[in-house]
């Protein structure tokens, strides 16, 4: 009653302002139009009020089309895979996050039904059982669509024209990502856009690139331990044992491949040092990088290849034999004295410490092999730039090196999974100028 009384009083108030005594036909039409428009708004709000009084929100109405029960589909898909001797891996972030928040499995599954429900499979399994899997899915009235790595950004022969993902659709849409084993205990997955027909294939599933949460770029994640999913009461899915860590790894999984075409061009144009000394140096550098990776990973410190080391990666896909040291970058905010302690305990002697944690810090270590490790600490300059400092040891003169803002990607460098700036060429140019491709021996 309260709402209807307010409605009546509102109309009475509006009518009190209307000058009906006018004899102008045009004005009368205008006033009638205003009244009709006002009535439409009032009716809309009456309906909305009525719905919300009954516990039905406007957002629920909008999302109703998303509430598709996909339990039966999941049960069938996982049952088929189990019959073929393997388990699919649940990596759908919405479902896994829902589980970590102690939601029930049914609540979790509804979270993602507007977008493809994401699972994964190891390529070693799919290569043996892929055709049987697709055939059995078709028998159950699923529509499978396979995407291939037909246009990889950097052509690696063994990755050309391989399956990257299979979409399966019946009641809902499932995205089964193909995980390809790579070096350093790593799974690689492809960029959906590397399939030249990706737009047509997505359209056949009533999808666009906006519906895709994962695979907009190539990715690499560390292999993880799996356990039965809580959904296993209704399916045979497995999932990561450490959900939060794996989800974090997936979020930061962007990957770029070393450009073998560029490296071949460099090696053909310039004489590459393949002497015994050069081979020994490269092996020592590899061992040092591997140890540094283990130490900093254990501390949770993000690092990337920098200076001469990233130049060797970008230009040659190799270690520059005449560089005589190893260079990495670290965010200044990650510095702690624990870094020095851990490095020392693992056989690295601190040779030089320059600057302060909040200004131009640089650390240099040396190990038993005699190779120097330089750690450059990076600071935020503004929204578009980072910088790191340098200090001339003899004179104390300080230098400032500015870099265009960059993000970090994983790569495989000499079989090690390490980070490099995604915008690698811009980073190298900031360090070495436009003639970075030409080797300079100092």
C-alpha positions in Angstrom: 0.0 0.0 0.0 2.8 2.4 0.8 4.3 2.1 -2.7 0.9 2.7 -4.4 0.2 5.7 -2.3 3.6 7.2 -3.3 2.7 6.4 -6.9 -0.7 8.3 -6.6 0.9 11.3 -4.9 3.6 11.5 -7.6 1.0 11.6 -10.4 -1.1 14.2 -8.6 2.0 16.4 -8.1 2.9 16.1 -11.8 -0.6 17.0 -13.0 -0.7 20.1 -10.8 2.0 21.6 -13.1 0.2 21.0 -16.4 -1.5 24.0 -17.9 -4.5 22.3 -19.5 -6.2 25.6 -20.1 -4.1 26.1 -23.2 -5.8 26.0 -26.5 -2.7 25.1 -28.5 -3.0 21.6 -30.1 0.8 21.3 -30.3 1.3 22.1 -26.6 -1.5 19.6 -25.6 0.2 16.9 -27.7 3.5 17.7 -26.0 2.0 17.5 -22.5 0.3 14.2 -23.3 3.6 12.8 -24.6 5.4 13.8 -21.4 2.7 12.1 -19.3 2.9 8.9 -21.3 6.7 8.8 -21.0 6.4 9.4 -17.2 3.9 6.6 -17.0 6.3 4.2 -18.8 9.0 4.9 -16.3 6.6 4.5 -13.4 5.4 1.1 -14.7 9.0 -0.1 -15.2 9.9 0.8 -11.6 6.7 -0.8 -10.3 7.6 -4.1 -12.0 11.2 -3.9 -10.8 10.0 -3.2 -7.3 7.6 -6.2 -7.4 10.4 -8.5 -8.6 12.9 -7.5 -6.0 10.1 -7.8 -3.3 9.9 -11.5 -4.4 13.7 -12.0 -4.1 14.4 -11.8 -7.9 17.1 -9.2 -8.6 17.6 -7.5 -12.0 21.2 -9.0 -12.2 19.7 -12.5 -11.7 17.4 -11.9 -14.7 20.3 -10.8 -16.8 22.4 -13.8 -15.8 19.7 -16.3 -16.1 20.8 -17.3 -19.5 24.2 -18.2 -18.0 22.8 -20.7 -15.5 23.2 -23.9 -17.5 23.5 -27.1 -15.7 26.6 -28.8 -17.1 27.1 -31.6 -14.6 25.8 -34.2 -17.1 28.2 -33.0 -19.8 31.1 -33.1 -17.4 30.2 -36.6 -16.3 30.1 -37.9 -19.8 33.3 -36.2 -21.0 35.3 -37.4 -18.0 33.8 -40.9 -18.2 34.9 -41.2 -21.8 38.5 -40.0 -20.9 38.6 -42.5 -18.0 37.5 -45.4 -20.3 40.4 -44.4 -22.6 42.8 -44.6 -19.6 43.5 -41.0 -18.6 42.0 -38.2 -16.5 41.2 -34.7 -17.7 42.7 -31.9 -15.5 40.4 -29.2 -14.1 42.1 -25.8 -14.4 39.0 -23.5 -14.7 39.9 -20.6 -12.5 36.2 -19.7 -11.6 35.5 -23.3 -10.4 38.8 -23.7 -8.5 38.5 -20.3 -6.8 35.0 -21.2 -5.8 36.3 -24.4 -4.2 38.9 -22.5 -2.2 36.1 -20.3 -0.9 34.3 -23.5 0.3 31.5 -23.3 -2.2 29.7 -26.5 -3.2 30.6 -28.0 -6.5 27.3 -27.1 -8.1 27.6 -23.5 -7.1 31.1 -23.4 -8.6 30.1 -24.9 -11.9 27.5 -22.3 -12.5 30.3 -19.6 -12.1 31.7 -20.3 -15.6 28.9 -21.5 -17.7 28.7 -18.2 -19.8 32.3 -18.9 -20.8 34.0 -22.1 -21.8 34.6 -24.5 -18.9 38.4 -25.0 -18.9 40.1 -28.4 -18.6 43.5 -29.6 -19.8 45.1 -32.8 -21.1 48.8 -33.8 -21.5 49.7 -34.0 -25.2 51.5 -37.4 -24.7 48.1 -38.8 -23.8 46.2 -37.0 -26.6 48.6 -38.1 -29.3 47.7 -41.7 -28.6 44.0 -41.4 -27.7 42.9 -38.2 -29.4 41.0 -39.7 -32.4 39.2 -42.2 -30.1 38.3 -39.4 -27.7 36.8 -37.2 -30.4 34.9 -40.1 -32.0 33.3 -41.1 -28.7 32.3 -37.5 -28.0 30.6 -37.2 -31.3 28.7 -40.4 -30.5 27.4 -38.6 -27.4 26.2 -35.7 -29.6 29.1 -33.4 -28.6 30.5 -31.1 -31.3 34.3 -31.0 -31.2 36.4 -28.2 -32.8 40.2 -28.6 -32.9 42.6 -25.7 -33.1 46.2 -26.0 -34.4 49.5 -24.1 -34.1 49.5 -23.3 -37.8 51.0 -19.8 -37.4 53.3 -19.8 -34.4 54.9 -16.5 -33.6 58.4 -18.0 -33.6 58.7 -21.1 -35.8 59.9 -24.0 -33.8 59.7 -27.2 -36.0 58.4 -29.5 -33.3 55.6 -27.1 -32.5 54.3 -26.4 -36.0 50.8 -27.6 -36.8 50.2 -29.4 -33.5 46.9 -29.4 -31.6 46.7 -26.6 -29.1 43.1 -26.9 -27.9 39.9 -28.8 -28.5 36.6 -27.1 -27.9 33.7 -29.4 -27.1 30.1 -28.2 -27.1 26.7 -29.8 -26.2 24.7 -28.2 -23.4 27.7 -26.0 -22.6 31.1 -25.3 -24.1 34.3 -26.9 -22.8 37.8 -25.7 -23.6 40.3 -28.6 -23.4 43.8 -27.1 -23.5 46.6 -29.4 -24.8 49.6 -29.2 -22.5 52.9 -29.9 -24.4 55.8 -31.1 -22.2 58.9 -29.0 -22.6 62.3 -28.6 -21.0 62.8 -27.8 -17.3 59.7 -29.6 -16.0 57.5 -27.2 -18.0 54.1 -27.5 -19.8 53.7 -25.2 -22.9 50.4 -24.3 -24.4 49.6 -22.4 -27.6 48.0 -19.1 -28.6 44.5 -19.7 -30.0 45.2 -17.0 -32.6 48.0 -19.1 -34.1 45.3 -21.1 -35.9 44.7 -19.1 -39.1 41.0 -20.0 -39.0 40.5 -19.2 -35.3 37.8 -16.6 -35.8 35.7 -18.9 -38.0 36.1 -21.8 -35.6 35.1 -19.6 -32.6 32.1 -18.3 -34.5 31.0 -21.8 -35.2 30.7 -22.2 -31.4 29.0 -18.9 -30.9 32.2 -17.5 -29.3 34.5 -14.6 -29.9 38.0 -13.9 -28.5 36.3 -12.0 -25.7 34.9 -15.2 -24.3 38.4 -16.7 -24.0 40.1 -16.3 -20.6 43.2 -18.5 -21.3 45.3 -18.9 -24.5 45.2 -15.3 -25.8 49.0 -15.7 -25.8 51.3 -18.6 -25.6 52.0 -19.8 -22.1 54.3 -21.9 -20.0 53.6 -23.3 -16.5 55.6 -25.5 -14.2 54.2 -29.1 -14.0 52.2 -29.6 -10.9 51.0 -32.4 -8.7 47.4 -33.5 -9.1 44.7 -34.9 -6.9 41.1 -36.0 -7.5 38.8 -33.0 -7.9 35.9 -32.5 -5.4 33.7 -32.8 -8.5 34.9 -36.4 -8.7 31.7 -37.6 -7.0 30.1 -36.9 -10.4 33.2 -37.2 -12.6 36.8 -38.5 -12.8 38.4 -35.1 -13.1 41.7 -34.3 -11.4 43.0 -30.9 -10.4 46.1 -29.2 -9.0 46.9 -30.1 -5.4 48.1 -26.6 -4.7 45.3 -24.7 -6.3 46.3 -21.1 -5.4 49.9 -21.6 -6.6 48.9 -23.1 -9.9 46.3 -20.4 -10.5 48.9 -17.7 -9.8 51.3 -19.5 -12.2 48.6 -19.6 -14.9 47.9 -15.8 -14.4 51.6 -15.1 -15.1 52.2 -17.7 -17.7 52.8 -15.5 -20.8 55.5 -17.1 -22.9 57.7 -16.1 -25.8 59.9 -18.4 -27.8 63.5 -17.5 -28.7 63.6 -16.4 -32.3 65.5 -19.2 -34.1 65.2 -17.4 -37.4 67.0 -14.3 -36.1 69.6 -16.5 -34.3 70.4 -18.4 -37.6 70.8 -15.1 -39.4 73.2 -13.9 -36.8 75.2 -17.1 -36.8 75.4 -17.0 -40.6 76.5 -13.4 -40.7 79.1 -13.4 -37.9 81.7 -15.9 -36.8 80.4 -17.6 -33.7 83.1 -18.6 -31.1 82.9 -22.4 -30.8 86.3 -22.8 -29.2 86.8 -25.1 -26.1 87.1 -22.0 -23.9 83.8 -20.6 -25.2 82.0 -23.9 -24.7 83.3 -24.1 -21.1 82.3 -20.6 -20.4 78.8 -21.2 -21.7 78.4 -24.3 -19.6 79.6 -22.5 -16.5 77.1 -19.7 -17.1 74.3 -22.2 -17.6 75.2 -23.8 -14.2 75.3 -20.4 -12.6 71.9 -19.4 -14.0 70.4 -22.7 -12.9 71.7 -22.2 -9.3 70.5 -18.5 -9.2 67.1 -19.6 -10.4 66.8 -22.2 -7.6 67.9 -19.6 -4.9 65.7 -16.7 -6.0 62.7 -19.0 -6.8 62.9 -20.3 -3.2 62.8 -16.7 -1.9 59.9 -15.8 -4.2 62.0 -13.2 -5.9 61.1 -12.4 -9.5 64.1 -12.0 -11.8 64.7 -11.7 -15.5 67.6 -11.9 -17.9 69.2 -8.4 -18.4 72.0 -6.5 -20.2 74.4 -8.8 -22.0 72.6 -12.0 -21.0 69.3 -10.9 -22.5 71.1 -9.6 -25.6 72.6 -13.1 -26.1 69.1 -14.6 -25.7 67.4 -12.2 -28.0 70.1 -12.0 -30.7 71.6 -15.5 -30.7 69.4 -17.8 -28.5 72.7 -18.4 -26.8 75.2 -17.1 -24.2 77.6 -14.5 -25.5 81.0 -16.2 -24.9 83.0 -12.9 -24.7 80.6 -11.3 -22.1 82.4 -12.9 -19.2 79.6 -12.4 -16.7 75.9 -13.0 -16.1 73.3 -10.2 -15.8 69.9 -10.3 -14.3 67.3 -7.7 -13.3 65.2 -7.6 -10.1 62.5 -5.2 -8.8 64.0 -3.0 -6.1 61.0 -3.7 -4.0 62.0 -7.4 -3.8 65.4 -6.7 -2.1 66.1 -8.0 1.3 69.2 -8.9 3.2 68.1 -12.5 3.0 69.0 -12.5 -0.7 72.7 -11.9 0.2 72.6 -14.5 3.0 71.1 -17.2 0.7 73.5 -16.4 -2.1 76.4 -16.6 0.3 75.2 -20.0 1.7 75.1 -21.3 -1.9 78.7 -20.4 -2.7 78.3 -16.9 -4.0 80.7 -14.3 -2.6 79.5 -10.7 -2.5 82.1 -8.7 -4.4 80.5 -5.3 -4.8 77.5 -3.6 -3.2 76.6 -0.2 -4.7 73.8 2.2 -4.0 70.9 1.8 -1.6 67.7 -0.3 -1.7 65.8 2.9 -2.7 68.4 4.3 -5.0 70.6 2.8 -7.7 71.3 -0.5 -5.9 73.5 -3.0 -7.7 75.0 -6.2 -6.3 77.9 -8.2 -7.8 78.7 -11.8 -6.8 81.4 -14.2 -7.8 81.3 -18.0 -7.5 83.9 -20.7 -7.4 84.1 -20.7 -11.2 85.3 -17.1 -11.2 82.3 -15.8 -13.2 80.7 -12.6 -12.0 76.9 -12.3 -11.4 75.5 -8.7 -11.7 72.1 -8.0 -10.2 70.6 -4.8 -11.3 67.7 -3.4 -9.3 64.9 -1.6 -11.2 62.7 1.3 -10.0 59.6 2.9 -11.4 60.3 6.2 -13.1 56.8 7.1 -14.1 53.8 5.3 -15.7 55.8 4.7 -18.9 59.4 4.0 -17.8 61.5 2.0 -15.4 65.1 2.8 -14.5 68.2 1.2 -12.9 71.3 2.9 -11.6 75.0 2.4 -12.0 77.9 3.6 -10.0 81.5 3.9 -11.3 83.5 2.1 -8.7 86.7 4.2 -8.8 85.1 7.7 -9.1 81.8 7.1 -7.4 80.1 8.7 -10.4 76.4 7.7 -10.7 74.6 6.8 -13.9 70.9 6.4 -14.6 69.6 4.0 -17.3 66.0 4.4 -18.4 63.9 1.7 -20.0 60.4 1.8 -21.6 57.9 0.2 -19.4 57.9 -3.6 -19.9 56.1 -6.7 -18.7 57.7 -10.1 -18.1 57.3 -13.3 -20.1 58.6 -16.8 -19.6 61.0 -18.3 -22.1 63.1 -21.4 -22.4 66.8 -20.4 -22.6 69.3 -23.2 -22.9 66.6 -25.5 -21.5 66.0 -23.3 -18.4 62.6 -21.7 -17.9 63.4 -18.1 -17.0 61.8 -14.6 -17.5 62.7 -12.0 -20.0 61.0 -8.6 -20.8 58.1 -9.4 -23.2 59.0 -6.2 -25.1 62.5 -7.7 -25.5 63.7 -5.6 -28.5 62.7 -2.3 -26.9 64.5 -3.4 -23.8 67.7 -4.3 -25.7 67.6 -1.1 -27.7 67.4 1.0 -24.5 70.5 -0.8 -23.3 72.6 -1.1 -26.5 71.1 1.3 -29.1 70.0 0.7 -32.7 73.1 -1.3 -33.6 72.5 -4.1 -31.0 72.6 -6.8 -33.7 76.3 -6.1 -34.5 78.6 -7.8 -31.9 81.1 -5.6 -30.1 84.0 -7.2 -28.2 85.4 -5.2 -25.3 
